[in-house]
Amino acid sequence: MGIVADASGARREPRPAADLGEHHSLGRLHHLLHARSTLGPLVVLLSSIVLFSVWAPTDRFLATDNFSLIIQQVMVVGAIAIGQTVVVLTAGVDLSVGWLMAFAMLTMAKLSENGTNGVAALLIGLLVGLAAGLVNGALITRLKLPPFIVTLATLFVYKTLTLYISKSATVRGRDMSEVLLWTGNTFTVFGTRVPYGAVIMLVMFAVVGYALRSTMWGRHVYATGGDTEASRLTGIRTNRVLVSAYALAGVMCAIAGWILIGRIAGASPQSGEQDYNLDSITAVVIGGTSLFGGRGRVLGTLLGVLTVGIFRNGLTLAGVQDIWQNFAVGVLILGAVTIDQWTRKAVA
């Protein structure tokens, strides 16, 4: 092997052919992961299915009833994660989604309990979610405060409002309109019972995915998340984009509340205590959306939601304790963020 000189004239050993081949392979992987952000989440999802098909009792994990259970477990988080994805694409975060969902849910449940028409109660609940999201967005853009701080503060605001209007009491399903309970009804597909709430979630994934991919608004969301100042200088009204992202997140939280009413046949103020904010962020990150904004797809979030649901379900069936389930999800998050950082460096 001969000696070669670099651009400065210094003598150095040439890189072995094997190293060059490895470097070339890594480069191709870098660009592939950047071009197809959903590839990594898809591989993780399929790997999880294969893993638990072998590790967990096969007759239970692959049973149609278990698939139905997984669908029911992920549809609420999935609806919330749609809005969270759009927020994260703008380089923001919404920590208030859990209690915002509970606030909208209890609003429509209490209205229905008190005699309001079911459709009207649902529409008012959606408007409450929209208004709460607009408040988040307005505070961030008008006061120029970090999204983390604003949504952490409004988390407590929406929690207080939820407990106030509900008086910390659960609204029973029999006291509500069938319109609000409809999302819990099921139909059968290949032996698996699928709730209508899951269909609503999938429709919203398709609608928001199309909007992000094929509309001017979607392009502005990506541009704002990629570089807010540069986007503003090109004429994009970045404040409006940010407000619209949080408004959409609010509406999705209200839809998630409607889905949850159907799932549990009631409306409990304690639903806000669940880790819906963290679970939605987890699904977004595992789905390949960059926490730095500007890159990601809602399809990846759907894969992330399913991965977390299958992971938790499979670990439970395998007899793994809850604390180690959280440990495993934490490792998944670290791996997803590491891959994101690696991919960003490759493109840079």
Buried (B, 14 or more C-beta within 10 A) or exposed (E): EEEEEEEEEEEEEEEEEEEEEEEEEEEEBBEEBBEEBBBBBBEBBEEBBEBBEEBBEEEBBEBEEBBBBBBBBBBBBBBBBBBBBBBBBBBBBBBBBBBBBBBBBBBBBBBBBEEBEBEBBBBBBBBBBBBBBBBBBBBBBEEEEEBEEBBBBBBEBBBEBBBEBBEEEBBEBEBBBEBBBBBBEBEEEEEBBBBBBBBBBBEBBEEBBEBBEEEEBBBBBBBBBBBBEEBBEEEBEBBBBBBBBBBBBBBBBBBBBBBBBBBBEBBBBEBBEBEBBBBBBBBBBBBBBBBEBBBBBBBBBBBBBBBBBBBBBBBBBBEBEEEEBEEBBEEBBEBBBEBBEBBBEBEE
